[in-house]
Amino acid sequence: MADWARRIERGWYQGSAWLAPLRPLGWLVGRVARRRLQRFREQAPVPPVPVLVVGNVTVGGTGKTPLVIALARRARQRGLTVVVISRGYGGAAGDYPITVQAGDHPSRAGDEPLLIAQRAGVTVVLDPRRDRALDEAVRRHGADLVISDDGLQHYALPRSAEVVVIDGDRGLGNGRCLPAGPLREPPARLAAVDFVIANGGGWPGASTMTLVPGQPLRLQDGESLDAADFLARFPRVHGVAGIGHPGRFFRTLEALGLAVIAHPFADHHAFRPADLAFGDGLPVIMTEKDAVKCRGFNDPRLWTLPVVAELPPGTLDAMLDRALGDRSRTEQEQL
């Protein structure tokens, strides 16, 4: 199944004639998506507090989670009570809505929500129905700003502003909707959102986001090394990535000078110790999203590479201001 999925993905982004019979289905998906958006605009629901949706128009990872963390941190610095809401993909809580605790097991909370709770230091509420998660965020947690991790196409969720993150390397692929291409909605959807952010740059009119690596961190004991010391100690490593675009992570490791033996896994892969038993004693370095699922393995070979989202000056505040609207102007008047 994983091989078949990779073949489809290659066809979406590199071109493949065998996808041509799927184009009528892609056209139908696009038409339905346009109608759903039109109905949402006609209803124009107003959220109880400002809601900022950070999503994408393609399937797979684009770098939303680091941006959500950066936005949540910046909002906290501005004195806002921030709650992140998410579907909770990869978790199995069952009784929704639930509130993620920093010490939760990823099998309950999901990898990305747990990472957001740990890195951003904010409350994260999970529910496949994000409108219900919004109600929980306001009623129980007193949010005055809600950031939705994904949910651009979840039109039961009212919103104040929308941000779309695009993978600057892969763009929109062949520009077709599922299953003929990687798009959840037609490319024209980008013109309707408030901000387009290109992870890695390369998209006309978008603000560029760069994921800047920090110091490698060992999972077992929290030891950290700067990049030069890590390279001197471990010039050759196993790179592990269970994310939507693992190649980007492997290139980041190579840019640090490391010789990388790449091991791509499916997005949200539920790691077991046996998955990382490569038999040679070399260190294993993985993404933060993967690391939240591997911290309990008690294996001194395992490291993670934290990243921080960097954007042009003022971009984070501009996104928050758009969502906050009148409240943001009041804040500025009080400064």
N, C-alpha and C positions, 0 to 999 in steps of 0.2 A: 504493500500500500504506500509506504514511504517513497519507494522508487517511482511509483506511478505519479504521486503528487509532485515529485521533483521534475518529472518529465513534462507534466502540464505547466508547471511554473516556467521551465525553460522555454516552452512554446509561447507563453504569454509575453516574455521579455526579449526573446531572441528570434522569434518568428518561427512558425510551423504551419505548413499547408494543411496538415490533418485537422487543425482547429476550424477550418473554414465551414464545415457543416454545422458548427455550433453558433454561427453568427446570428441566425434568426432568433435563437434563444437569448443571446446577448442583447439584441435589439429589444426584445420583449421585456427583459429585466430593466433596461434603461427607460423604457416607456413607463413601466410601473413606478420606478423610482421618481420620475418627473411628476407623475400624478400625485404621489404621496407628498412630495415637497410642496406642490401647489395647494393641496388641501391644508397642510400645516400652516402655510402662509395666510390662507384665507381665515383660519381660525385665530391666528395670532395670539396664542395663549401667553399670559404674563406669569412668570415664576414668582413665588412668594419672596424670594431673595435673589440677588444676582446669581446667575448660573453661567459659567464659562465652559463650553464644550470643547475638548481637545480630541479631535478624531482624525480619520483619514478616509480617502475614497477608494483605497486599494485594500485587498486582503493581505495579511501578513504584516510584519513589523516595519515601522518607518522611523521609530525613535520617539514615540509619544511619551513614554514613561519618563525619560530624563527631563523632558519639557514640563510635564505635570509636576515633577519634583521641584524644578526651578521656580515655577509659578507659585506653588504652595509656599515655598520658603520665602519668596519675595512678598507674598501677601501677608505672611506672618510678621515679617519685618515692618510692615505698614500697620500692624496692630489689629489685623482682621482675624476673626474666628473662622478658620477655613476647614471645610470638610470635603474630602474627595469621595466621589461615588463611582462605583465600578460594577460591571456585571459579575466579576469574580471568576473569570475563565480559569479553569484548572483546579478550582476548589470544589469541595463537596459538602458544604455546610448543611444544606437541606432546608433548614428552617430560616428562611429569609424574612426581613432583612437582618443582617448581622453586622456587628462592629468588629473590625480587625484590631487585634492587639499585637504589639510589636513582637511578642513571644509566641504567637500562634504558629501552628504547624502549616506549612504550605499546602498540604493536602486538604486542609479546611478552608484556608483563606485564598489560595491561589498565589502564584509566584509574584506577579506584578503588584497586586494590592499590598502584599506583605512588604515588598521592597519599598513602596511608597510610604507606608506607615513607618518603616524603620529609618529611611533616609530623610524624609520631609518632616517627621515629627508631628504629623497631623492625624486627625481621626479619619478613618476610611470606612465607608459603609458599602456593603455589598448587597446587590439584589439584581437578578436578571431584569426586573422591572425598575428601570431607573427613576421613574416618576415616584414609585414607592420609596426608593432610596432617598430621593430628595425630601420627601415628607419626613422621613426618619431623621435626616440631617438637620432639618429645621426644628422639628418638634422635640426631639430628644437631646440633640447636641448643640442647639442654639447657634447654628451657622449663620453668619451674615455674608458669606461667599461660599458657593459650592462650585467645585471644579469636577467636571465629568471626564473620567478617563475613558475615552472612546464614547460611543453613543451618538455620533453625528447623525446616523440614520434612525435613531430611536425617537420617533416623532411624538411619542407619548410624553417625552420630557420637554417641558418648556425651557427656553434658554434666552439669555441676554446677549451673548456673543458666541461666535464660532471660530475656531482655529483649526486649520487642516495642516497636518504634517506630511510632507512628501519625501520619499527617499531620493536624494539628489542624484544618486548613481543610476537608479533604475527608472525613475520618473513614473509615468503611467503605463509603461509597457506598450502593448499594441493599441491602447486607447479604447478597448472594447470592454463591455460589461460581462460579468459572469454568465455562463461558463466559458465564453469565447475569449475572455481576457480577464485581467485581475481587478477590474473596477466594480465597486459596489453601486456607484452612481455614474452617470455620464460625466465627461470632463468639464462640461459647462457648469457643474456644481461649484467649481472653484471660484467662479465669478460672483457667487452669491454669499461667500463666507467673508468674515471680517479680516482675517489674516491667513496668509499662506506662508508656511515655514518650510524651507528646504533643508533637510538634514544632509549636510555636506555641500550645499550650494548647487548651482547649475540649473535653477528653474527661473525663467523670466518673471520679474515682478515680485518674487518671493524674498523674504528675509532669510539670510543664511544662518543656520544653527550648526555649531561645531561641537562635537563630543570630545572634550579634552580629557585625556587619561590622567588619573592621579597616581598614587603610589601603590604598587602591588601589595596585597594584604593576605597573609596566610589565614585560612579558615580555622585551623585548630587552636591557635593561641593569639591571633590578632597581630602577630609581628608584621611590620611594614618595612619596605625597603624602597629607596628612590630608584628610579628606572635604571640609572647607571650601575648602582650596586647590585640590583637584581640581575642585570645583563652579565656583569662580571662573575656572578655566582652561578647563574643558570643560563648559559648561552643558548641552550637547546631545550625546548619545552613541548609538551602536548597542549594544544589549544582546543578548548571545548566550548561549543556555543549551541544552545538549544533555543535559538531565536529566529525571527522571521527572515533575517538576512545575515547568516553567519559569516559570509565572506568579508563583510565590513569589519567585524571584530578581528578576524585573522589578519587583515591588512593593518589594523591598528597595532597589533602585536609586532608585526614585521617592521613597522615604522619605528618601533623602539629598538630595533636591531636584533631581535630574537629570531632564531631559526625555529620555525613553527611546524610541528606535525599536526595538521588540521583534522579535527573530528567534528563535523557538523551533525547535529541532531535535529529532530523535528521541533518546531516551536512548542514551548511549554512541556517539553519532555520530562517525564517523572523519573529522575535519575535514581539508579541503584549503585551501590559500591562496585558491582561487577562491571558496570558501564565504563568505569574509569580505571579498570585493572589492565593496564597496557603492557605490563610484564617487564619493564626495563628500569624502573626506579626514577625516571625523569619527572620533574615537577609538572603538575597539571594546572593550567591557568584558565579561568573561565569568566564569563560575564557575571555581573552582580545578580541578574535575574536567575541564573543557574545556581549561584552560590547559596541563595536562601534555601534551596532544596538539598544542599550537600553539607551544610554546617555540622550536622550530627554524625557524619561519617568518621570523625576522629582520625583523619588521615593527614599526616604532616606534608604530603606531596601537594595538597590542594591549596591553590591561591586564587584570588579574584583580582580583577583590575577595575577599580571604580572609575566612573566617568562623570563629568559635570557638563551640563549644557551651557554653552556660551553663545550669546546672541548680540547683535549690535546694541550699543548703549541706548537705554530707554525702551527697548522692545518689550520686555516683560511688563514694565509699567504701562505701556500703551495698551497691551492686551487686557490687563486688569482694569484700566480706566474705562475701556470700551464696555466691559461687562458691568462695572459698577455704576456707570452713567452719572446720575445726579449725585449719588453718594460720593463719588470720586471728587466732584467739584466742591462738595461741602468739605471733604478732607483737605483739599488744597487751600480753601479759604481759611481753615483753622490753623494752617501752618504759618 
